[in-house]
Each structure stands twice: as C-alpha cells, then as structure tokens.
Amino acid sequence: MARILIVDDEKNIRRTFEIFLSKEGHEVFLAEDVGSAIDIYKESDLDLIITDIIMPKSTGIDLLADVKSNKPDIPVIIMTWEPTVETAREAVKSDATDYLIKPVAKDALLKTVRNALDKKVLLDQKKQLEKENLEYRENLEILVQKRTAEYQKAINGTIQTIAKILEKKDPYTAGHEHRVAILSLAIAKKMNLDEEKQKQIYFAGYLHDIGKLLVPSEILSKPGKLTKGEFGVIKEHVSNGYELTNEIELPWSISEIILQHHERLDGSGYPNELQGDEIKLEARILAVSDVIEAMTAHRPYRSGLGIDIALDEIKSNAGKLYDKEISKIAVKLFEIDKFDFADVKKSIFI
C-alpha cells in the first residue's frame, strides 16, 4: 500500500491517524514539526503527506512549498481548524491536493486519502504517457503503426482514469463526463463535422471537468447553497482544466474548449466573458450538452429536473446564451430522434 507522512504538533492526532491508516495497510511516518517532516520526506520514497497548517516555527504551507520545490510529485493534504473559503483558496493556490477540517472524522480522512492517492496514480500515468510519447517520436519510422495503436490506448486509459477519479471525488456527478461526451458527439454528427473534429469534441466532453480535481472536496460536494466565495472557487475549475490538459500531449487541441465551456453568447459566462463567435464552435456544443445533462441529473442540493425542463431552458435561451443552431439540433435529438442518456452504454472512441 502507500507510504504516508503525518505532520502535526499534537501527538494524539499523529497517533490516531497512524492507527486509522495502518489498519488500511499503509506504512505511516510521523513528524511533530516541519523540520522533522523535511528530513523524512527527503530520505523516504513517500506517496502522500498530510500536514497541519499552524505549527511551531514553520507552517504547513511552508512545508508544502518545500515539497513542491523538491519532490513535486508527492501530493500534500492540508489540515486546518479554519473551515473558510480563504483557507481553501490558499491551499489550492499553493498546489495542495486537498484539505481537511479539524476535528477530522475517520471516514473523511480515509476518503480524502483515497482521493489523493488516486490523483497520484493519474499523475504517474501522465508521466508514463509522456515518456511513451517521447519514445514514439524518437522511433517513429520503426514503430509508427504499433506505437500509434498503443498511444491511442494509453490516451483512452488515461481519460477513463480521470473520469473515474472525478467520480470518486464527486459521486453525485458519476457518469456526467461520459454523458456530456456522448451528447456532444451526437450533436457533432448531426452537424456533419469530420471524424477528427468529432473525436476532439468527444474527448473534450470527457475531460471538461478535469479542473474539479483541484477543487476542495468540502466545497465540491456541499449539499447546501454555495456562498459567493465558494462559487468563485468552483468557477476556477475551467482555468484549472485548461492548465492540466494543456500540459498533456494529445492529438487534439482541447484546452481552449475546456476553458470556454461555461462562456455564453451574450457575454454573461466565465472566465473571460466571451461573446458570440469569440467562443469556439466546439465549446458552444459542449455548453449545450453540459447544461442539458446537469439539469436532468441529481445533485446534492436538488433532484434531477427532468429532460423537459432542461430542453425548455435551451429553447428559451437559444440565440441568447446558447448557439441557435446547436440548440435546435440538441432539442431535435431528444424530441424527434428520442435520444436518451439511459440508452448510452459505450462510445466508438473509448
């Protein structure tokens, strides 16, 4: 299992975490301050660090900065007694994987640890993919056919892993990425876009919410209404998604699509308040699919609203918020062609 370092100046917390995590099969290291923690992580091959923020001499944020400078692949979970949006924002901006609010319940600890370790698997796979891409380029003439098939398989596996990790972090949106991808693909086909463009739109749909990996779990799965500050953190998922996908070498350009999928024709969207044709066609397709799926699905703060209400939203705002032609095609898919998310099982691309 994983090798995990617990950093806290309170002995009882260190010991309690050690008991919980050891019973899960993990190897646990303990440190009472940042200095000791630095010595341990530099000498040990760790998979995860969990650290308190407020400690003598140096803080958990200082430790996080040191880790990211020396061993950036080690995920770090921040703990705090201050359950504020500002704390969450500071943790995210400092590249913390997640954060926990003290006192930490056993279930919350284990769930957050599982999520963090899943993310590490994703990053390790990303590195492996990049390594394979380099080998592919260096041996192109010899390996072109074989490596192309392996490359596509690796991409599919990585994308599926991302979707699974998103679902584990936010179970209320389980299957959301797949359904948005399928509906976007169906719209693209109705528009007679070429196959490469269809693949681009499909995979953008599959990855459009990857930025939510950097949104604290406490905010992402909050059952009540979000505060203005919390919604601001949520909105950052599009720029986070752009940065993550922009660093992954893919055969399609999807970063801009992900960045723009919450833009609206009248400029009321985010993050850049783009208008009309300033928004990429692919992002306009994704926007319609995302709204329809989100409104029909259950969320922690409400039940699914049903397809009729979702289509009414698209009809009433076609040409204002959503592309008129795309909206018309999407409505026709459901009302005439009887498209149904429940019938969607498998894609031709994954």
Residue pairs with C-beta under 8 A, 6 or more apart in sequence:
1 24
1 25
1 26
1 27
2 26
2 27
2 47
2 48
2 113
2 117
3 26
3 27
3 29
3 44
3 45
3 46
3 47
3 48
4 21
4 26
4 27
4 28
4 29
4 46
4 47
4 48
4 49
4 50
4 113
5 28
5 29
5 30
5 31
5 37
5 40
5 41
5 44
5 46
5 48
5 49
5 50
5 51
6 13
6 14
6 17
6 18
6 21
6 28
6 29
6 30
6 31
6 50
6 51
7 31
7 32
7 33
7 34
7 36
7 37
7 49
7 50
7 51
7 52
7 55
7 60
7 63
8 14
8 17
8 32
8 51
8 52
8 55
8 79
9 32
9 33
9 52
9 55
9 56
10 52
11 32
13 52
13 102
13 104
14 30
14 32
15 30
17 28
17 50
17 104
17 109
18 28
18 30
20 106
20 109
20 110
21 28
21 109
21 110
21 113
22 28
24 110
24 113
26 113
29 40
29 44
29 46
31 37
31 39
31 40
33 55
33 56
33 57
33 58
34 51
34 55
34 57
34 58
34 59
34 60
34 62
34 63
34 66
35 57
35 58
37 49
37 51
37 63
38 63
38 66
40 46
41 49
41 67
41 71
41 74
42 70
42 71
46 71
46 74
47 74
47 75
47 117
47 120
48 74
48 75
48 76
48 77
48 113
48 116
48 117
48 120
49 63
49 67
49 74
49 75
49 76
49 77
50 76
50 77
50 79
50 100
50 113
51 60
51 63
51 64
51 76
51 77
51 78
51 79
52 60
52 78
52 79
52 80
52 102
53 59
53 60
53 61
53 78
53 79
53 80
53 82
53 87
54 60
54 80
54 81
60 78
60 79
61 78
61 90
61 94
63 76
64 76
64 78
64 94
64 95
64 96
65 94
67 74
67 76
68 76
68 94
68 95
72 95
73 120
73 123
73 124
73 127
74 120
75 97
75 116
75 117
75 119
75 120
76 95
76 96
76 97
77 96
77 97
77 98
77 99
77 100
77 112
77 113
77 116
78 87
78 91
78 94
78 96
78 98
78 99
78 100
79 99
79 100
79 101
79 102
79 104
80 87
80 91
80 99
80 100
80 101
80 102
81 101
81 102
83 101
83 218
85 219
85 227
85 229
85 230
85 232
85 233
86 229
87 99
88 99
88 216
88 218
88 219
88 230
88 233
89 229
89 233
91 98
91 99
91 216
92 214
92 215
92 216
92 233
92 236
97 115
97 116
97 119
98 112
98 115
98 116
98 216
98 217
99 216
99 218
100 108
100 109
100 112
101 218
111 217
112 217
114 168
115 165
115 168
115 169
115 217
118 164
118 165
118 168
118 169
119 165
119 213
121 161
121 165
122 158
122 161
122 162
122 165
122 213
125 157
125 158
125 161
126 158
126 248
128 154
129 154
129 155
129 158
129 248
129 249
130 248
130 249
132 147
132 150
132 151
132 154
133 151
133 249
135 143
135 147
136 143
136 147
136 151
139 147
140 147
155 203
155 250
155 251
156 349
156 350
158 248
159 203
159 206
159 207
159 350
160 350
162 206
162 207
162 210
162 213
163 177
163 178
163 206
165 213
166 173
166 177
166 209
166 210
166 212
166 213
167 173
167 174
167 175
169 212
169 213
169 217
169 220
170 212
170 217
170 220
170 221
171 221
172 221
172 298
172 299
172 300
173 209
173 297
173 299
176 209
176 293
176 294
176 297
177 205
177 206
177 207
177 208
177 209
178 206
178 344
178 347
179 293
179 297
179 341
179 344
180 205
180 206
180 208
180 286
180 289
180 290
180 293
181 202
181 203
181 204
181 205
181 206
181 347
182 202
182 205
182 341
182 344
182 347
183 205
183 289
183 292
183 293
183 330
183 333
183 339
183 341
184 201
184 202
184 204
184 205
184 285
184 286
184 289
185 198
185 201
185 202
185 205
185 347
185 349
186 333
186 339
187 201
187 285
187 288
187 289
187 326
187 329
187 330
187 333
188 197
188 198
188 201
188 202
188 285
189 198
190 329
190 332
190 333
191 285
191 325
191 326
191 329
193 201
196 252
197 282
199 252
199 349
200 252
200 253
200 254
200 257
200 282
201 257
201 282
201 285
201 286
202 347
202 349
203 250
203 252
203 254
203 349
204 252
204 254
204 257
204 258
204 261
204 282
204 286
205 286
205 289
206 350
207 241
207 245
207 254
207 258
208 241
208 257
208 258
208 261
208 286
208 290
209 237
209 241
210 240
210 241
210 244
210 245
210 258
211 236
211 237
211 238
211 239
211 240
211 241
211 242
211 243
211 244
211 258
212 220
212 234
212 237
212 240
212 241
213 240
213 244
214 236
214 237
214 240
214 244
215 233
215 234
215 236
215 237
215 240
216 233
219 226
219 230
219 233
219 234
220 234
221 300
222 230
222 300
222 301
223 300
223 301
224 301
225 301
226 234
235 262
235 270
235 271
238 258
238 259
238 260
238 261
238 262
238 270
238 271
239 259
239 271
241 255
241 258
241 259
242 255
242 256
242 258
242 259
245 254
245 255
245 258
246 255
254 282
256 280
256 283
257 280
257 282
257 283
257 286
259 271
259 272
259 283
260 272
260 274
260 279
260 280
260 283
261 283
261 286
261 287
261 290
262 269
262 270
262 271
262 287
262 290
263 269
263 270
263 272
263 273
263 274
263 278
263 279
263 283
263 287
264 287
264 320
264 321
264 322
265 275
265 276
265 279
265 284
265 319
265 320
265 321
265 322
265 323
266 275
266 320
266 321
267 273
267 274
267 275
268 321
269 287
269 321
279 287
281 323
284 322
284 323
284 326
285 323
285 326
287 322
287 323
288 314
288 322
288 323
288 326
288 327
288 330
289 330
291 310
291 313
291 314
291 322
292 307
292 310
292 311
292 314
292 330
292 334
293 341
295 304
295 305
295 309
295 310
295 313
296 304
296 305
296 306
296 307
296 310
296 341
297 304
298 304
307 334
311 330
311 331
311 334
311 335
314 322
314 327
314 330
314 331
315 327
315 331
317 327
318 324
318 327
318 328
319 327
333 339
334 340
